[in-house]
Structure formats: C-alpha cells, structure tokens
Amino acid sequence: MKIAEVGDIIEFKDGLRGLVEKVNDNSVIVDLTIMSNYRDLDLEEKTVVNHKRYKIVKSAKDSE
C-alpha cells in the first residue's frame, strides 16, 4: 500500500475526494472543498482518513 503525500488527491468512502494537507502516522488530513459538489453534500471542510481506507487518484508529483 502506497501512503499519500501532501498535495495528492485521494478517493475514499464511495467516491468522496480530497486534497491531502497533512500526513500522520496512521492517517491523512484532507480538504474536501476541491469537490465540485462539496456544498451540496453538507460536509465539514476537512476530515481524517486512515491510510487503509483510501486510494490515490492523482499524485502531486504528476503535476510537476
């Protein structure tokens, strides 16, 4: 399993996507406001996701 890095976009929990802002030992903190339907979903701006519960959709290194 590859651990996400700051700047990566991850997908978790049936299609939610977020931008990784901080990497912790067991989890990442993600910003959900990058989703186009963010306001419709009535979610908090940020959330914590365990490393076992996401997949990397776009690596920050891809945009370099």
Contacts in CASP RR format, 6 or more apart in sequence:
PFRMAT RR
TARGET T0000
AUTHOR 0000-0000-0000
METHOD contacts of the structure
MODEL  1
MKIAEVGDIIEFKDGLRGLVEKVNDNSVIVDLTIMSNYRDLDLEEKTVVN
HKRYKIVKSAKDSE
1 51 0 8 1.000
1 52 0 8 1.000
2 56 0 8 1.000
3 23 0 8 1.000
3 28 0 8 1.000
3 51 0 8 1.000
4 10 0 8 1.000
4 20 0 8 1.000
4 23 0 8 1.000
4 28 0 8 1.000
4 51 0 8 1.000
4 54 0 8 1.000
4 56 0 8 1.000
5 20 0 8 1.000
5 23 0 8 1.000
5 59 0 8 1.000
5 60 0 8 1.000
5 61 0 8 1.000
6 20 0 8 1.000
6 21 0 8 1.000
6 22 0 8 1.000
6 23 0 8 1.000
6 60 0 8 1.000
7 19 0 8 1.000
7 20 0 8 1.000
7 21 0 8 1.000
7 60 0 8 1.000
8 19 0 8 1.000
8 20 0 8 1.000
8 56 0 8 1.000
8 57 0 8 1.000
8 58 0 8 1.000
8 59 0 8 1.000
8 60 0 8 1.000
9 17 0 8 1.000
9 18 0 8 1.000
9 19 0 8 1.000
9 20 0 8 1.000
9 34 0 8 1.000
9 56 0 8 1.000
9 57 0 8 1.000
9 58 0 8 1.000
10 17 0 8 1.000
10 18 0 8 1.000
10 20 0 8 1.000
10 28 0 8 1.000
10 30 0 8 1.000
10 49 0 8 1.000
10 54 0 8 1.000
10 55 0 8 1.000
10 56 0 8 1.000
10 57 0 8 1.000
11 17 0 8 1.000
11 18 0 8 1.000
11 54 0 8 1.000
11 55 0 8 1.000
11 57 0 8 1.000
12 49 0 8 1.000
12 53 0 8 1.000
12 54 0 8 1.000
12 55 0 8 1.000
13 49 0 8 1.000
13 53 0 8 1.000
16 32 0 8 1.000
16 35 0 8 1.000
16 41 0 8 1.000
16 43 0 8 1.000
17 32 0 8 1.000
17 34 0 8 1.000
17 35 0 8 1.000
17 57 0 8 1.000
18 30 0 8 1.000
18 31 0 8 1.000
18 32 0 8 1.000
18 34 0 8 1.000
18 35 0 8 1.000
19 30 0 8 1.000
19 31 0 8 1.000
19 34 0 8 1.000
20 28 0 8 1.000
20 29 0 8 1.000
20 30 0 8 1.000
20 60 0 8 1.000
21 28 0 8 1.000
21 29 0 8 1.000
21 30 0 8 1.000
21 31 0 8 1.000
21 46 0 8 1.000
22 28 0 8 1.000
22 29 0 8 1.000
24 48 0 8 1.000
26 50 0 8 1.000
26 51 0 8 1.000
27 48 0 8 1.000
27 49 0 8 1.000
27 50 0 8 1.000
27 51 0 8 1.000
28 48 0 8 1.000
28 49 0 8 1.000
28 51 0 8 1.000
28 54 0 8 1.000
29 46 0 8 1.000
29 47 0 8 1.000
29 48 0 8 1.000
30 46 0 8 1.000
30 47 0 8 1.000
30 48 0 8 1.000
30 49 0 8 1.000
31 45 0 8 1.000
31 46 0 8 1.000
32 38 0 8 1.000
32 41 0 8 1.000
32 43 0 8 1.000
32 44 0 8 1.000
32 45 0 8 1.000
32 46 0 8 1.000
32 47 0 8 1.000
33 45 0 8 1.000
35 41 0 8 1.000
END
